[in-house]
Amino acid sequence: MIIFVRNLVIKDFWLKLFSLALAILIWLTVEFSMHKEVSPWSALIGRAVDETVMTVPVSVPALDSRVVSVEPAAVQITLRGDPTLLKRLTGDEVRAQVDLAGIESANGLRRTIDVILPAGVSYTHLTPDKVEVRVSPKTE
């Protein structure tokens, strides 16, 4: 009887261990997908699993008494991150802004957009990536 139990455990031990590990991975994958959470594969390789597109207004800093206009006034940002984090994301947490430091006046100046995002979220695409800025001359 004792030989039977020993053979049950020791015979083909590595094959049995591999089968157990594979069964656990399959179970985890099904469990995570049923609850619509991050899959264990994305957690292992550190990649986000979901994307969403938001339209965000472009903000500019206030420049004394000068009038600043931006064309287009809004941009589309493709965000990537944890699905639960993306679902809770509000428009206030994602910002697109233009840096106008050192600009006295401009007409048709093309500037790149700085995207400010919360932790755990990144962006993969920005449309358009530059905006046209008009800054009126300083009135005294």
PyMOL commands that place a pseudoatom at each C-alpha (Angstrom):
pseudoatom trace, name=CA, resn=MET, resi=1, chain=A, elem=C, hetatm=0, pos=[0.000, 0.000, 0.000]
pseudoatom trace, name=CA, resn=ILE, resi=2, chain=A, elem=C, hetatm=0, pos=[2.784, 2.433, 0.889]
pseudoatom trace, name=CA, resn=ILE, resi=3, chain=A, elem=C, hetatm=0, pos=[4.552, 1.745, -2.421]
pseudoatom trace, name=CA, resn=PHE, resi=4, chain=A, elem=C, hetatm=0, pos=[1.336, 2.595, -4.277]
pseudoatom trace, name=CA, resn=VAL, resi=5, chain=A, elem=C, hetatm=0, pos=[1.034, 5.980, -2.516]
pseudoatom trace, name=CA, resn=ARG, resi=6, chain=A, elem=C, hetatm=0, pos=[4.736, 6.781, -3.078]
pseudoatom trace, name=CA, resn=ASN, resi=7, chain=A, elem=C, hetatm=0, pos=[4.413, 6.000, -6.803]
pseudoatom trace, name=CA, resn=LEU, resi=8, chain=A, elem=C, hetatm=0, pos=[1.258, 8.092, -6.954]
pseudoatom trace, name=CA, resn=VAL, resi=9, chain=A, elem=C, hetatm=0, pos=[3.242, 11.155, -5.855]
pseudoatom trace, name=CA, resn=ILE, resi=10, chain=A, elem=C, hetatm=0, pos=[6.796, 10.556, -7.114]
pseudoatom trace, name=CA, resn=LYS, resi=11, chain=A, elem=C, hetatm=0, pos=[6.257, 8.842, -10.468]
pseudoatom trace, name=CA, resn=ASP, resi=12, chain=A, elem=C, hetatm=0, pos=[6.166, 11.520, -13.236]
pseudoatom trace, name=CA, resn=PHE, resi=13, chain=A, elem=C, hetatm=0, pos=[6.485, 14.253, -10.560]
pseudoatom trace, name=CA, resn=TRP, resi=14, chain=A, elem=C, hetatm=0, pos=[7.546, 17.064, -12.967]
pseudoatom trace, name=CA, resn=LEU, resi=15, chain=A, elem=C, hetatm=0, pos=[4.736, 16.277, -15.391]
pseudoatom trace, name=CA, resn=LYS, resi=16, chain=A, elem=C, hetatm=0, pos=[2.219, 16.406, -12.545]
pseudoatom trace, name=CA, resn=LEU, resi=17, chain=A, elem=C, hetatm=0, pos=[3.662, 19.677, -11.250]
pseudoatom trace, name=CA, resn=PHE, resi=18, chain=A, elem=C, hetatm=0, pos=[3.512, 21.214, -14.743]
pseudoatom trace, name=CA, resn=SER, resi=19, chain=A, elem=C, hetatm=0, pos=[-0.110, 20.082, -15.122]
pseudoatom trace, name=CA, resn=LEU, resi=20, chain=A, elem=C, hetatm=0, pos=[-1.017, 21.632, -11.784]
pseudoatom trace, name=CA, resn=ALA, resi=21, chain=A, elem=C, hetatm=0, pos=[0.618, 24.956, -12.715]
pseudoatom trace, name=CA, resn=LEU, resi=22, chain=A, elem=C, hetatm=0, pos=[-1.142, 24.982, -16.089]
pseudoatom trace, name=CA, resn=ALA, resi=23, chain=A, elem=C, hetatm=0, pos=[-4.496, 24.237, -14.457]
pseudoatom trace, name=CA, resn=ILE, resi=24, chain=A, elem=C, hetatm=0, pos=[-4.006, 27.134, -12.016]
pseudoatom trace, name=CA, resn=LEU, resi=25, chain=A, elem=C, hetatm=0, pos=[-3.158, 29.541, -14.862]
pseudoatom trace, name=CA, resn=ILE, resi=26, chain=A, elem=C, hetatm=0, pos=[-6.230, 28.501, -16.828]
pseudoatom trace, name=CA, resn=TRP, resi=27, chain=A, elem=C, hetatm=0, pos=[-8.421, 28.898, -13.750]
pseudoatom trace, name=CA, resn=LEU, resi=28, chain=A, elem=C, hetatm=0, pos=[-7.001, 32.387, -13.047]
pseudoatom trace, name=CA, resn=THR, resi=29, chain=A, elem=C, hetatm=0, pos=[-7.547, 33.482, -16.656]
pseudoatom trace, name=CA, resn=VAL, resi=30, chain=A, elem=C, hetatm=0, pos=[-11.187, 32.388, -16.605]
pseudoatom trace, name=CA, resn=GLU, resi=31, chain=A, elem=C, hetatm=0, pos=[-11.765, 33.917, -13.167]
pseudoatom trace, name=CA, resn=PHE, resi=32, chain=A, elem=C, hetatm=0, pos=[-10.307, 37.307, -14.149]
pseudoatom trace, name=CA, resn=SER, resi=33, chain=A, elem=C, hetatm=0, pos=[-12.166, 37.419, -17.464]
pseudoatom trace, name=CA, resn=MET, resi=34, chain=A, elem=C, hetatm=0, pos=[-15.492, 36.636, -15.792]
pseudoatom trace, name=CA, resn=HIS, resi=35, chain=A, elem=C, hetatm=0, pos=[-15.073, 39.612, -13.463]
pseudoatom trace, name=CA, resn=LYS, resi=36, chain=A, elem=C, hetatm=0, pos=[-13.813, 41.904, -16.291]
pseudoatom trace, name=CA, resn=GLU, resi=37, chain=A, elem=C, hetatm=0, pos=[-10.669, 42.764, -14.368]
pseudoatom trace, name=CA, resn=VAL, resi=38, chain=A, elem=C, hetatm=0, pos=[-7.119, 42.964, -15.610]
pseudoatom trace, name=CA, resn=SER, resi=39, chain=A, elem=C, hetatm=0, pos=[-5.999, 39.608, -16.879]
pseudoatom trace, name=CA, resn=PRO, resi=40, chain=A, elem=C, hetatm=0, pos=[-3.100, 37.909, -15.112]
pseudoatom trace, name=CA, resn=TRP, resi=41, chain=A, elem=C, hetatm=0, pos=[-1.116, 38.061, -18.373]
pseudoatom trace, name=CA, resn=SER, resi=42, chain=A, elem=C, hetatm=0, pos=[-1.258, 41.854, -18.510]
pseudoatom trace, name=CA, resn=ALA, resi=43, chain=A, elem=C, hetatm=0, pos=[-0.286, 42.051, -14.849]
pseudoatom trace, name=CA, resn=LEU, resi=44, chain=A, elem=C, hetatm=0, pos=[2.711, 39.805, -15.484]
pseudoatom trace, name=CA, resn=ILE, resi=45, chain=A, elem=C, hetatm=0, pos=[4.048, 41.764, -18.455]
pseudoatom trace, name=CA, resn=GLY, resi=46, chain=A, elem=C, hetatm=0, pos=[3.041, 45.168, -17.086]
pseudoatom trace, name=CA, resn=ARG, resi=47, chain=A, elem=C, hetatm=0, pos=[0.891, 46.275, -20.004]
pseudoatom trace, name=CA, resn=ALA, resi=48, chain=A, elem=C, hetatm=0, pos=[-2.423, 48.075, -19.856]
pseudoatom trace, name=CA, resn=VAL, resi=49, chain=A, elem=C, hetatm=0, pos=[-5.302, 46.277, -21.482]
pseudoatom trace, name=CA, resn=ASP, resi=50, chain=A, elem=C, hetatm=0, pos=[-7.903, 48.821, -22.470]
pseudoatom trace, name=CA, resn=GLU, resi=51, chain=A, elem=C, hetatm=0, pos=[-8.159, 52.015, -24.504]
pseudoatom trace, name=CA, resn=THR, resi=52, chain=A, elem=C, hetatm=0, pos=[-10.667, 54.845, -24.621]
pseudoatom trace, name=CA, resn=VAL, resi=53, chain=A, elem=C, hetatm=0, pos=[-10.928, 58.075, -26.601]
pseudoatom trace, name=CA, resn=MET, resi=54, chain=A, elem=C, hetatm=0, pos=[-11.731, 61.403, -24.929]
pseudoatom trace, name=CA, resn=THR, resi=55, chain=A, elem=C, hetatm=0, pos=[-12.283, 64.840, -26.409]
pseudoatom trace, name=CA, resn=VAL, resi=56, chain=A, elem=C, hetatm=0, pos=[-10.574, 67.406, -24.196]
pseudoatom trace, name=CA, resn=PRO, resi=57, chain=A, elem=C, hetatm=0, pos=[-10.564, 71.219, -24.515]
pseudoatom trace, name=CA, resn=VAL, resi=58, chain=A, elem=C, hetatm=0, pos=[-7.153, 72.827, -24.996]
pseudoatom trace, name=CA, resn=SER, resi=59, chain=A, elem=C, hetatm=0, pos=[-6.342, 75.207, -22.161]
pseudoatom trace, name=CA, resn=VAL, resi=60, chain=A, elem=C, hetatm=0, pos=[-3.961, 78.159, -22.349]
pseudoatom trace, name=CA, resn=PRO, resi=61, chain=A, elem=C, hetatm=0, pos=[-2.502, 80.230, -19.532]
pseudoatom trace, name=CA, resn=ALA, resi=62, chain=A, elem=C, hetatm=0, pos=[-3.882, 83.710, -18.866]
pseudoatom trace, name=CA, resn=LEU, resi=63, chain=A, elem=C, hetatm=0, pos=[-1.565, 86.368, -20.332]
pseudoatom trace, name=CA, resn=ASP, resi=64, chain=A, elem=C, hetatm=0, pos=[-2.229, 89.737, -18.691]
pseudoatom trace, name=CA, resn=SER, resi=65, chain=A, elem=C, hetatm=0, pos=[-4.798, 91.612, -20.806]
pseudoatom trace, name=CA, resn=ARG, resi=66, chain=A, elem=C, hetatm=0, pos=[-3.980, 89.818, -24.055]
pseudoatom trace, name=CA, resn=VAL, resi=67, chain=A, elem=C, hetatm=0, pos=[-6.526, 87.732, -25.945]
pseudoatom trace, name=CA, resn=VAL, resi=68, chain=A, elem=C, hetatm=0, pos=[-5.412, 84.187, -26.696]
pseudoatom trace, name=CA, resn=SER, resi=69, chain=A, elem=C, hetatm=0, pos=[-7.205, 81.896, -29.129]
pseudoatom trace, name=CA, resn=VAL, resi=70, chain=A, elem=C, hetatm=0, pos=[-6.408, 78.314, -30.043]
pseudoatom trace, name=CA, resn=GLU, resi=71, chain=A, elem=C, hetatm=0, pos=[-7.528, 76.465, -33.163]
pseudoatom trace, name=CA, resn=PRO, resi=72, chain=A, elem=C, hetatm=0, pos=[-8.810, 73.774, -32.813]
pseudoatom trace, name=CA, resn=ALA, resi=73, chain=A, elem=C, hetatm=0, pos=[-10.247, 74.376, -29.359]
pseudoatom trace, name=CA, resn=ALA, resi=74, chain=A, elem=C, hetatm=0, pos=[-10.363, 70.655, -28.463]
pseudoatom trace, name=CA, resn=VAL, resi=75, chain=A, elem=C, hetatm=0, pos=[-8.267, 67.559, -29.174]
pseudoatom trace, name=CA, resn=GLN, resi=76, chain=A, elem=C, hetatm=0, pos=[-8.963, 63.842, -29.132]
pseudoatom trace, name=CA, resn=ILE, resi=77, chain=A, elem=C, hetatm=0, pos=[-6.740, 61.774, -26.855]
pseudoatom trace, name=CA, resn=THR, resi=78, chain=A, elem=C, hetatm=0, pos=[-6.586, 57.973, -26.980]
pseudoatom trace, name=CA, resn=LEU, resi=79, chain=A, elem=C, hetatm=0, pos=[-5.950, 56.804, -23.429]
pseudoatom trace, name=CA, resn=ARG, resi=80, chain=A, elem=C, hetatm=0, pos=[-4.615, 53.444, -22.346]
pseudoatom trace, name=CA, resn=GLY, resi=81, chain=A, elem=C, hetatm=0, pos=[-4.725, 51.883, -18.899]
pseudoatom trace, name=CA, resn=ASP, resi=82, chain=A, elem=C, hetatm=0, pos=[-6.573, 49.679, -16.459]
pseudoatom trace, name=CA, resn=PRO, resi=83, chain=A, elem=C, hetatm=0, pos=[-10.244, 49.371, -17.538]
pseudoatom trace, name=CA, resn=THR, resi=84, chain=A, elem=C, hetatm=0, pos=[-11.587, 50.134, -14.063]
pseudoatom trace, name=CA, resn=LEU, resi=85, chain=A, elem=C, hetatm=0, pos=[-9.419, 53.244, -13.866]
pseudoatom trace, name=CA, resn=LEU, resi=86, chain=A, elem=C, hetatm=0, pos=[-10.503, 54.411, -17.326]
pseudoatom trace, name=CA, resn=LYS, resi=87, chain=A, elem=C, hetatm=0, pos=[-14.193, 53.987, -16.439]
pseudoatom trace, name=CA, resn=ARG, resi=88, chain=A, elem=C, hetatm=0, pos=[-13.826, 56.223, -13.380]
pseudoatom trace, name=CA, resn=LEU, resi=89, chain=A, elem=C, hetatm=0, pos=[-11.843, 58.864, -15.269]
pseudoatom trace, name=CA, resn=THR, resi=90, chain=A, elem=C, hetatm=0, pos=[-13.496, 62.286, -15.518]
pseudoatom trace, name=CA, resn=GLY, resi=91, chain=A, elem=C, hetatm=0, pos=[-12.801, 65.126, -17.922]
pseudoatom trace, name=CA, resn=ASP, resi=92, chain=A, elem=C, hetatm=0, pos=[-11.210, 67.189, -15.145]
pseudoatom trace, name=CA, resn=GLU, resi=93, chain=A, elem=C, hetatm=0, pos=[-8.443, 64.626, -14.639]
pseudoatom trace, name=CA, resn=VAL, resi=94, chain=A, elem=C, hetatm=0, pos=[-7.255, 64.745, -18.256]
pseudoatom trace, name=CA, resn=ARG, resi=95, chain=A, elem=C, hetatm=0, pos=[-5.909, 68.075, -19.461]
pseudoatom trace, name=CA, resn=ALA, resi=96, chain=A, elem=C, hetatm=0, pos=[-4.403, 69.306, -22.715]
pseudoatom trace, name=CA, resn=GLN, resi=97, chain=A, elem=C, hetatm=0, pos=[-2.550, 72.586, -22.484]
pseudoatom trace, name=CA, resn=VAL, resi=98, chain=A, elem=C, hetatm=0, pos=[-0.284, 74.772, -24.562]
pseudoatom trace, name=CA, resn=ASP, resi=99, chain=A, elem=C, hetatm=0, pos=[2.842, 76.381, -23.109]
pseudoatom trace, name=CA, resn=LEU, resi=100, chain=A, elem=C, hetatm=0, pos=[3.082, 80.035, -24.136]
pseudoatom trace, name=CA, resn=ALA, resi=101, chain=A, elem=C, hetatm=0, pos=[6.084, 81.033, -22.024]
pseudoatom trace, name=CA, resn=GLY, resi=102, chain=A, elem=C, hetatm=0, pos=[8.069, 83.827, -23.686]
pseudoatom trace, name=CA, resn=ILE, resi=103, chain=A, elem=C, hetatm=0, pos=[5.419, 84.605, -26.320]
pseudoatom trace, name=CA, resn=GLU, resi=104, chain=A, elem=C, hetatm=0, pos=[4.659, 88.333, -26.587]
pseudoatom trace, name=CA, resn=SER, resi=105, chain=A, elem=C, hetatm=0, pos=[2.348, 88.169, -29.609]
pseudoatom trace, name=CA, resn=ALA, resi=106, chain=A, elem=C, hetatm=0, pos=[1.717, 85.629, -32.312]
pseudoatom trace, name=CA, resn=ASN, resi=107, chain=A, elem=C, hetatm=0, pos=[-0.468, 84.989, -35.313]
pseudoatom trace, name=CA, resn=GLY, resi=108, chain=A, elem=C, hetatm=0, pos=[-0.586, 81.447, -36.663]
pseudoatom trace, name=CA, resn=LEU, resi=109, chain=A, elem=C, hetatm=0, pos=[2.061, 80.082, -34.307]
pseudoatom trace, name=CA, resn=ARG, resi=110, chain=A, elem=C, hetatm=0, pos=[2.000, 76.260, -34.190]
pseudoatom trace, name=CA, resn=ARG, resi=111, chain=A, elem=C, hetatm=0, pos=[2.643, 74.802, -30.748]
pseudoatom trace, name=CA, resn=THR, resi=112, chain=A, elem=C, hetatm=0, pos=[2.727, 71.249, -29.419]
pseudoatom trace, name=CA, resn=ILE, resi=113, chain=A, elem=C, hetatm=0, pos=[0.223, 70.151, -26.809]
pseudoatom trace, name=CA, resn=ASP, resi=114, chain=A, elem=C, hetatm=0, pos=[1.222, 68.971, -23.348]
pseudoatom trace, name=CA, resn=VAL, resi=115, chain=A, elem=C, hetatm=0, pos=[-1.045, 66.211, -22.015]
pseudoatom trace, name=CA, resn=ILE, resi=116, chain=A, elem=C, hetatm=0, pos=[-1.445, 65.909, -18.235]
pseudoatom trace, name=CA, resn=LEU, resi=117, chain=A, elem=C, hetatm=0, pos=[-2.796, 62.570, -17.015]
pseudoatom trace, name=CA, resn=PRO, resi=118, chain=A, elem=C, hetatm=0, pos=[-3.388, 60.856, -13.663]
pseudoatom trace, name=CA, resn=ALA, resi=119, chain=A, elem=C, hetatm=0, pos=[-1.079, 58.071, -12.503]
pseudoatom trace, name=CA, resn=GLY, resi=120, chain=A, elem=C, hetatm=0, pos=[-1.662, 54.716, -14.191]
pseudoatom trace, name=CA, resn=VAL, resi=121, chain=A, elem=C, hetatm=0, pos=[-2.952, 56.225, -17.441]
pseudoatom trace, name=CA, resn=SER, resi=122, chain=A, elem=C, hetatm=0, pos=[-0.956, 56.954, -20.582]
pseudoatom trace, name=CA, resn=TYR, resi=123, chain=A, elem=C, hetatm=0, pos=[-1.890, 58.228, -24.011]
pseudoatom trace, name=CA, resn=THR, resi=124, chain=A, elem=C, hetatm=0, pos=[-1.135, 56.504, -27.282]
pseudoatom trace, name=CA, resn=HIS, resi=125, chain=A, elem=C, hetatm=0, pos=[-2.484, 58.996, -29.791]
pseudoatom trace, name=CA, resn=LEU, resi=126, chain=A, elem=C, hetatm=0, pos=[-3.257, 62.709, -29.888]
pseudoatom trace, name=CA, resn=THR, resi=127, chain=A, elem=C, hetatm=0, pos=[-5.274, 64.289, -32.719]
pseudoatom trace, name=CA, resn=PRO, resi=128, chain=A, elem=C, hetatm=0, pos=[-4.139, 66.888, -33.692]
pseudoatom trace, name=CA, resn=ASP, resi=129, chain=A, elem=C, hetatm=0, pos=[-0.711, 66.935, -32.059]
pseudoatom trace, name=CA, resn=LYS, resi=130, chain=A, elem=C, hetatm=0, pos=[-0.210, 70.682, -32.685]
pseudoatom trace, name=CA, resn=VAL, resi=131, chain=A, elem=C, hetatm=0, pos=[-2.547, 73.652, -32.504]
pseudoatom trace, name=CA, resn=GLU, resi=132, chain=A, elem=C, hetatm=0, pos=[-2.467, 77.102, -34.052]
pseudoatom trace, name=CA, resn=VAL, resi=133, chain=A, elem=C, hetatm=0, pos=[-2.191, 79.888, -31.475]
pseudoatom trace, name=CA, resn=ARG, resi=134, chain=A, elem=C, hetatm=0, pos=[-3.027, 83.568, -31.856]
pseudoatom trace, name=CA, resn=VAL, resi=135, chain=A, elem=C, hetatm=0, pos=[-1.936, 85.991, -29.147]
pseudoatom trace, name=CA, resn=SER, resi=136, chain=A, elem=C, hetatm=0, pos=[-2.915, 89.636, -29.405]
pseudoatom trace, name=CA, resn=PRO, resi=137, chain=A, elem=C, hetatm=0, pos=[-0.221, 92.242, -28.729]
pseudoatom trace, name=CA, resn=LYS, resi=138, chain=A, elem=C, hetatm=0, pos=[0.081, 93.567, -25.204]
pseudoatom trace, name=CA, resn=THR, resi=139, chain=A, elem=C, hetatm=0, pos=[-2.013, 96.704, -24.624]
pseudoatom trace, name=CA, resn=GLU, resi=140, chain=A, elem=C, hetatm=0, pos=[-0.732, 99.302, -22.210]
for i in range(1, 140): cmd.bond("trace and resi %d" % i, "trace and resi %d" % (i + 1))
show_as sticks, trace
zoom trace
